[in-house]
Amino acid sequence: MVHFGSSGIRGVFGKEITPELFVDIGRSVASIYRRIILGRDVRTTGHALASAFTSGALASGASLHDGGVVSTPTIAFAAGEYDCGAVITASHNPPEYNGIKLWNPDGTAFDEEQQNEIEKNLETKSFNSCPWDEIPDFMRRHDLSRRHAEAIVGVIGKVGVKVVVDCACGATSTITPYVLREMGCKVVSLNAQPDGHFPGRPPEPTEENLKILKRTVVNSGADLGIAHDGDGDRVVAVDDKGNYVGGETLLPLFASNFAGKSIAVPVDASIAVDDVMAGGKVWRTKVGDVYVAQEVKRRKAEFGGEPSGTFIFPSWGLFPDGVYGAAYIASLCAKERLSDRVSRLPAYSSLRGGFVFESTRRQEIISHLERSLASFEGGELERLDGWRLRFDNGWGLVRISGTEPKVRVLAEAREESRTKEIYESLVSIVTAGLR
């Protein structure tokens, strides 16, 4: 049985993810939601899984419109016209992965209650059936990216900067360069040919994967570099000097524009976010854009985001939109160089690591971590998502990944030596449980 993680259902095609499963997912979703907009990223298995989902949805009596290859935020944006949106994607994961994420009409991702309802239908095979002469309509939509792009340009307006855009050969290849050009930017595109093998670079926009983008920004004299993941819900940047500006830096940078107000960030966000808020309120959530969006909505916050590079601007939408984020960063750079903005941000030493375990040992490892971290001396333990230990001069986090069998460890402190001390203490606990 495949379960929802912190970012939908995801796994390796042919193992956890199969067309047979997606027929049932289509039936399960369609048994609850009657009008569906569907899209997919560029992965080679996307068409097979989208066809399977479509077959199941139509067989269960839902009207389905297919948007083809589009970015994930494009589907979230379009979901407002439907009962729900569905996108076949594995986001930043390697090309052999695929999955699905589901969206509400208000732009929020499906919450745990909705996910549990889908899972219950899958487990019990409680699907609607539709007679042959009542199968609803199927239609292809070719206007989704254009409508999404036009809306972004209408909100952000004209911006005259030079931008290098690395689309990772992913779904944003068909939208982000166009949006920036329509805004008045001079655009240089990298890896802007859709290709599910991701030949230009891996789909995760880490600094290691963006060496060509960094060089191109400097060599072309650009004001800014932009990079997406495979489906476009994430965005990171390269400044005018060729320095990588990841989500962990963009998060406090964006938060500083909402100083004195209210924002939502996950438990793994830097304390730099708190420092730039100037008396504003920072709400902490579980890791995952669905939880950040829910808190933004519940608290009526002005902004939400994650260090992974997903950002939510509720005045625009309650979904992480890397395309809108790219346009927003460009608008900031039109007023002041990104390198100058970043130079004023507080920056603290941090260390992070991931430790893979056998999925069958998950509960055993959780029990070990609970026992060990509950008795950890010197820190205040919080259990909002995993185990977060707060200290006077720093913090540490141990949590089980929501998308893969991995224990993640993160430590941050105002002094580098203290960061190392916290991190090594937590790693020793984790590795002891993995032996």
N, C-alpha and C positions, 0 to 999 in steps of 0.2 A: 504494500500500500504506500503510495507516494503522498507526502504531506506538504502543505504550504510551509515555506520558510519565511524569513523576514522580508523577502522580496519575491513572493509568488512561489510557484512550483518550478523546480529547476533540477537538471541532471544530465547525464551523458546519454546521447541518442543511442538507442539499441539496448540500453540497460534500464535505467530508471524511466527514461522518456521513450515512448513508443507511439506509433500511430493508433494502435488499439486503445491505449490509455486516453489519447486525445479525442477519439470518438466518444468515449464515456464522459470526458470533461465537457465536451460540447453538449452532450445530452443533459448532464447535470446542471450546467449553467442555464441552458434553454428551458429547463423545467421550472425555473424561477424567474428568469428575465426574458421578456418576450421580443424585445428589439435590441439587436446586438450590432455594434460596429467592430470589425475585426481588422487587424493589421499584423505585419510581421517584419522582423529585421532581415538582414541579408543572408543569414545562415543557410547553408546548402540544404538543411533538413526542414527549413521553414515552410516551403510550399507543401511538402508531404503532411506536416503536422497541421497546417492551416486547412488543408483539404479534409483531413480527418475530423478536425473540430467542426468545420462547416457541415459535413455529413451528419454528425451527431446532433448539431443544433437544429438543422432543418428537420431531421427525423423526429425530433421532440417538439416541433411546432413553433420554433422561433423564427422570426424574420431576421435575416442576416445580410448585412452589407459589408463587402470586402474592399478595404482600402489599399490592398497590396503592400508593397514594401514602403514603409513609412517609419519615422522615428516614434519611439514610445510616447514622448510628450504630444506628438501629433494625434495619436489615438486618445490620450487623456483629454486633450482639448476638444476633440470631436465627440466624446462621450456625452457631452451636454445635450446632444440631439437624440440620444438613445436611452434605453434602460440601463445599459452597461457597455463598456468597451473592453475588448480583449486583445492583447498583443502577444504574439508568439516570439519570444526573445529569451536570451540568456545574458543580456546586458554586456558586462565586461568579461565574462567567462571565455575560455578558449573555444575554438570553432566546433569542437565535437559536442559541446553542451547545447542544450536548448531548454525551453520552458514556456511558461505563460504567466502573465500578470493581468489582473482584472481591475477595472476602473468604474467608479460611480459617476452619475451625471454631474455631480458637483466638483469633480476632479480628484477626489480622494481615492486612494487605492482601497480595495476590499479590506475591511477590518477582520478581526479574528472571528467574530460571530458569523459573518458572511462566509469566510473561508471554511469554518466548521460545518456550515450547512452544505457547502459544495462537497466537502469530504464525506459527510454522512450519506449523501446521495450516491457518491462513488462506491462507498462500502456496501450499501444495501441495494444498489442498482435500482434506486427509486427514481425512475425516469418517466416523463410523459411520453406518450406515443401519439403520432399524428397519422390519420388516414391518408391514403394516397391522393385523394382528391381535395385535401385541405392543406397540403404542404405550402407554407407561406413563401413570400417572394424572396428572391436572391438577386442582389444588384452589386455591381462593381462601382466604387467611388474613385474617381480620378482627380478630385479637387481638394483632397484633405490637406496636402502639404501647402498648396497655394493659399488656402484660406488661413491656415495656421501662420504662414509667413506674413501675409498681408496684415493680420491682426498684430503681430509683433512689431512690424515696421510702423503701424499706426500708433502704437503706444510709445515706443522709444523715440521715433522721429529720426531726423537727419543727423548723421555723425560722419565727419570727414577724417578718418584715420586710416593708416595702412595696416592691414591685418593678414597674417598667415594662418590659414585654417587647416588643421590635420583632422580629417574625418575618419581615419582608421579603416577606410574602405567600407564603412558601416552605413547605417540608415540615414545619418545626417548629411551624407554626400549629396542628397537631393534637395536639401533645404538650407543649411547654415550658410554656405557661400552665397546663395541667392539672397537671403535675408540681409546679409552684410552689404552686398552690392547695392541693394535697393535702399539701404540706409545712407548710401553715399560713400561707403568705405572703398578703398582700393584693396582688392582681395587677391592673394596668392593662395591657391589651393594645393594641398598635399593629400595623397591617398583619398581622392574624391571620386574614385570609380567603385561603385558597389560590387563587392566580391566577398562571398561567404567564407573563403579560405583565409581572409585577412592577410594578403600577401605583403602589404606595406609595413605593418607592425602588428603586434598583438593588440587585441581590442581594449585592454585596460590602459588608461592614459597615465602610466607611472613615469617618473623622470627618466628611468632607464630606457623606456620605450619611445621617448620623445627627443632623442639626440639630433635627428635630422631637423625637426621643427626648431629646436633651439639654434642650430647653426643657420637655418634659413632666415629666421627673424633678424639675426645680427647681419648676415651677408646682404640681405635685401634692404636693410635700413628701415625695417618695419617698426611700428609703434607697439605692436602686440602680437602674440601668438595665442591661438585657441586650439584646444584638443578635446575631442569627445571620446566616449567609449563606443561600443558597438551599436547601441540603440539610441543614444542621445539623451538619456536622462542625466548624464554626468557632464560636467565641463571643468577643465582646468586651464591654466594660462601659462604663458611665457612672457616675461616683461621685456621692455625695450632694450635691455642689456643682455638678453639671452638667458636670464635666470628662470628656473622652474618655479612657478607659483601654483602649488597644489591646492586641493580642497581644504587642507588643514590651515592654509594661510588665507585663502579667499573667504573662509567662514568668518574670522574676526574682521577682515576688511569690510565685508558686506554688513556685518553686525554693527560696525562703527557708524554706518549711515542711519542706524536706528537707535542711537544712543539716547538713553532716558526713556525708551519705550519698552516694548515687550517682545521677546523672541523665544523660539523653542529650538533646542539642540539636543543631541543624544548624549549618553553618559560618557562617550569616548571623545567629546569635544574638549579642546584645550581651555585652560583657565584664562588664556588671552582673551577669549570671548567675554568672560565676566569683566575683565579689566577695561575693555573698550566701551562697555555699556553705560558708563557714567551714571550709575544709580538706577538704570533700567532693570527690568526683571528678566532673568534667564530661567526658563523652564526646562528641566532635564527630562528626557524620554528614553525609552528603549532604543536600541540601534535599529534603524530601518526607516525609510522615508514615510512609510505608512503611519508609523507612530508619531513622527515629527508633524506630519500633516494633521493628524487627529488632534494633537496638542495645540497647534496653531489655530485650528478651527474652534476648539473648546475654549481657549483662552482669548480668542480674538487678537492674537499676536500679529505684529506687523511683518515678521520674517521668520523663516525656519530654514535650517540647513544641517548638513552633515560633513565631517572631514573628508568623506569619500568623494565629494564633489557634486552632491545633489543639493539643490537649493530651491526653496519654495518662497515665492513672492505672492502672498494671498491677494494683493491688489490685482495681480495677473491671473493666478489660478492656484488651486490647492494641490498641485502636482509638481514634482521636480522636472524642470524644463531646461535642459542644457542649451537649447537653441535660444530661448529667451535670455538665459544666463550669459551666453556669448554676446548678444546684443547689448545687454546691460553693462558688461565689462567694457565693451567698446565705447559706450557712452561715457563711462567714468574716465577712460583714457583720453577722451577728447577734451577734458577739462584739466587733467593733470596726469603726468606720466605715471604708469603703474609702478615703476621702480621707486619713485618718490613716495607714493602712497604706502607701499609695503615697508619702506625704511622706517616709517613712523609707528609701525605696529609693534606691540610687545612680543617678544619671542623667547620661548623657554626650551630648555633641553628636554627631549623626549626620546624614548626607545620603545620599539614595538617588535613583536615576533609572533609567529604562528607555529603551532605544534600539532601535527596530524596524528590521529588515532584511528584504530579500527572501529567502524561504526557500531559493531556489536558490543563494544565496551562503553558506550555512551553513558548509561546509567551508573555504572561502576565509577567512571571518572567524575561524574557530577557529585556522587556521594563523597569521594575522596576530597574534592575541592571544597565542598561545604564544610566538612569536618576540619580541614586544615586552615581554611581562611577565616572561619568563625573564631578560631583561637589565636589568630594573628595579633600580636601585641603592638600597641603604639598607634593604631589607626582606627578610625570610625568606619564600620562596615555598613554599606548600603547594598540592597539587593534588588534594585529596580530592574537591572538587566545584567545578569552575571553577578560578580562580586566586585564592588568598587570600594576601595579603601581610601579615606580622606585623611591627610596629615596636615599639620600646620603649614608646611612649606611645599606640599606637592600631593600627588595622588597616584594610585595604581588601579588597574582594572584587569580582571580575568573573566572572560566570557566564552561560552561555546558559540561558535559561528552558527548563524541561522541558515546558511546555504551550503555548508560542507562540513565533514567531520574533522573539525580543527578547533583547538583551544587557542584563543587570541590573548596575548598579554601586552599591556600598554602601561607605560609609566611616564610621568612628567613631573618636573619640579623646577623651582626657580634657580636652583644650582645644579650644575652638571653632575657633581659627585653624588648628590642626593638622588638624582634620577637613576643613576647606575645602581645605587644601593637598593632602591625600591624595586627596580626591574629584576635584579639578580635574585632578590629574596622571593619574588613571585615565580620566577622561572624555576627555581629549585623546587618549589611546591608542586608546580605543574609537572615537571619531568619525573618527579618521584612517583606521581600517580600514573604515568604512562609506561613505566617499566614493566 
